[in-house]
Every structure is written in structure tokens, then in C-alpha cells.
Amino acid sequence: MKIRMMKHAWLLCLFTILTSVNTNYGQRISRDSIMQFVKTTSSFTIYKDNYIITGTKAGVMPETSNSDLKQQISFKHRLSKPTLPLDSYLFITYTQKSFWDIYKWSSPFKEINFNPGAGLGKLLFKDEKLIGSLALQVEHESNGLGGNSEKGSRGWNLVSASYSMFTSPRSVLQLKAWLPFQYKKDNPDLMEYVGYGQAAYTWEIKKSKLLFEVAGRKGASWSWKGNIRTQLSYNPFKSGNTFITLQWYQGYAESLLHYRESTSMLRLGMAIKPSNLLLYLY
């Protein structure tokens, strides 16, 4: 059943990405417009979603044992303008994801995952028009527990390369590949579950009001290990970037501690998102 669901989810993800690609859109945005955007945008911005969502396992009766609260904080700080060699720029990122058993007695935190990183980014232009962006990053992710794997310690390091592009006036596609290192001591089979890359797609269905997102990873094994995360977000306010968001996570490695466990979680809550779709690219 789980294998069938993963196959269907991957086919949905692939169909969404393939039908969205329109490489000509980015060429409508001029270099001057982008440079003006850089000048007027704060160097400190949202990186990934900042959210608080709660829910339970999909398709079962909610209970304290299968329900939780998931929260994430994430930011990006640009250390320089794109004036380095090849018009590149330096940046740092930090993401912290927590799983909180809020419905259990004493409401303990189940796990916290820490993900700092540093990178070099570059906007790509052709004939003075934007066509996409590249980023090289060094990242670390761990659950902050000392000791060995028997005590719950999980962690890995990676060097990654990503390419982002507008596929339409209101959608962004990102492809990211990574090379892991120093991970076999705590979690030697981690790549079988998280793989060596990710594809993510963001579609602004209605400007500043309704967004759809899907991201997928395929594990390195021949089985259908991996994960799909889909998210639908609606802004009920006249302005601002606070959304009501519904997230469905299907697959493995939602948390580092239990990366070998497959789960299907449906959660609802509030999210703060980048205020401009260009920030997904930049």
C-alpha cells in the first residue's frame, strides 16, 4: 500500500513539473529590474517557510499517539551584493525544524533538527534578461544529540548545487543535487532514504493569495523509498505574507531520528512565506 502511494505521489510530482516548464519566461525580466530588486530588498529574508502546523496520520482516527505539532523557522542572510567575481554573492542560511508531541502528557519535544549552511549564489542572464540562478552550498544537518547512533544521534554534511528558474510568471522550479560526507558513523544507510537530490515546484495560483507547492526526493535504493511533500497555502488577509497552510507529507525521513520510518502526515496551521516570488529564486 505504501509503495503504491509513493509511486502515485511521484507520478503526480513528475507530471506537475513537466507540464509547468516554460524556459522563456525568465527572459522577460531585465538585469536592471533585478538589480533594483536587490537594492530595495533586505539582505535578511525568509529562506524556507516559517510555520506552525498540527495534525495527525492521514486516513486514521486522530489520537494522542499519532498526532503532533510541527514547527519550522528559516532565514537567509545575503553577506554581499552580486559584485564578487562572475557577479556572484555570498549568503548564509539557517533552518530549524521541530516535532512536538503537544498532545501527550507533559508535551515533550520529540526531536529538533538543525540545518545551518553557507553558500555562493549567482543570477543567470542571457541577452541582459534573467533566465535563472545557481547556488553552491555547504550544509550541516543534525538533531543535536551527542553520543552514538544508539543514543539517537543523527547527522550528515553535504555539498550541494542547485538551479532555480521561473517556469511561468507565477511559478518557480528548483533542482538540487548533493554530495554527502561524514554521515556513515551515525546513519550509514541515510542515502537510501533521502537520495542525492530533490525537485521542488512552487505555483502562485492567485497572486499573493493562493500557493501550491510540491517537493520530492527519491532514495538511492531500488525500492520506492523517498518522500513527497505537498502544500496548499491561502492568505486570508488583504496584505502581508501570513498564510493558512495545509501540508501533506508522505514517505521517509521527515525527521532524522526516525528516517527509516515511513509516515503519512496531514497537518494544518499558519505559515509566513517570502513576500515576493523572486525570493524563491534569489
VENHUSUL-V583750 format. One record per helix or strand of 2 or more residues. SS is the DSSP state (@ for helix, = for strand). FROM is the first residue (numbers start at 0). TO is the last residue. Records with the same first field share a line. If there is no record, write none. Layout:
SS = FROM-TO + FROM-TO
This chain:
@ = 1-19 + 24-27 + 30-39 + 84-86 + 148-150 + 183-186 + 190-193 + 277-280
= = 43-45 + 49-56 + 66-77 + 87-99 + 108-125 + 128-141 + 154-167 + 170-180 + 196-205 + 209-217 + 225-233 + 241-250 + 262-271
